[in-house]
């Protein structure tokens, strides 16, 4: 308890008795009676041979139950095990290499490290750190090529995480880092630690080939990352058809079915090879295990096929489409729950281009805007 607040009353012996009160605040000052505590109590770390001088080996974690002026900052000292000065310890408790280690020279070091707090008198505690020197990397990292599809409204892409590179290394202690060629950093970024790819705002329509690499500190391996950006036209939204799938998640559809279904769908609805199929968005149906996919088909002379025509083609080809994935419904209008006939149902579709959904797998990522469907009776 750091303090008390007392109300004290003095009362005399007269008739009637008179009294008055005073408040007394008692602050309890801290005595430096707690030693620093290492977490964990002792450490084990590894460093690969041939790593450059200054390589970070370990971060010491120290706490103190005393008040702030009796706790940090802590003073760290290597007491034993560093007679040849192979290690350095900075004021923040980071243990670093001071030499280039060789596995053939020594395979293990044991250091005794002291932490001293800032109180008066100072309290100290100790920890032991076992550092193992292991052989340098012998395996190159391996990475899976990534293809990313981004659908956005005209010149209105807000940016964000669009996918993640999946890389592995057979060397157990290797730490992988990711880099992107500097000339592409005006449009994209790659998180150096986890491989997440971030697109900045305002991407133009087209194909981008990213010059990404992954390194384990010794080997550097290029990764194939291709980004396709498609900008929607307002006219597309007026000619969309929805295919509703049964029992499939967005990630499973993107990773397992999208390529095959797109190919089958093209064969089913395209009248000419020059026509273009545009997948506008995929989105889970709220409260169910169903998935909606919006698409439109553009004629080679730039117009769009009407939804009624596309639905007729889809109905005729439904058996072939279901060889790829189970279809729950083919929708132009969604008047479920409205007491009006189909021809008297008006549907409007709106796109929220600033609310992006990213469905990412190891090999493919699909980024699309969220959509909203509004229907009303015109009876």
Secondary structure, 3 states (H helix, E strand, C coil): CCEEEEEEEEECCCCCCCEEEEEEEEECCCCCCCCCEECCCCEEEEEECCCCCCCEEEECCEECCCCHHHCCCCEEEEEECCCCCCEEECCCCEEEECCCCCCCCCCEEEEEEEEECCCCCCCEEEEEEEEEEECCCCCCCEECCEEEEEEEECCCCCCEEEEECCEECCCCCCCCEEEECHHHCCCEEECCCCCEEEECCCCCCEEEEEEEEEECCCCEEEEEEEEEEEEECHHHHCCCEEEEECCCCHHHHHHHHHHHHHHHHHHHHCCCCCCEEEEEEEEECCCCCCEEEEEEEECCCCCECCHHHHHHHHHHCHHHHCCCCCEEEEECCCCCCCCCCHHHEEEEEEEEEEEEEEEECCCEEEEEEEEEEEEEECC
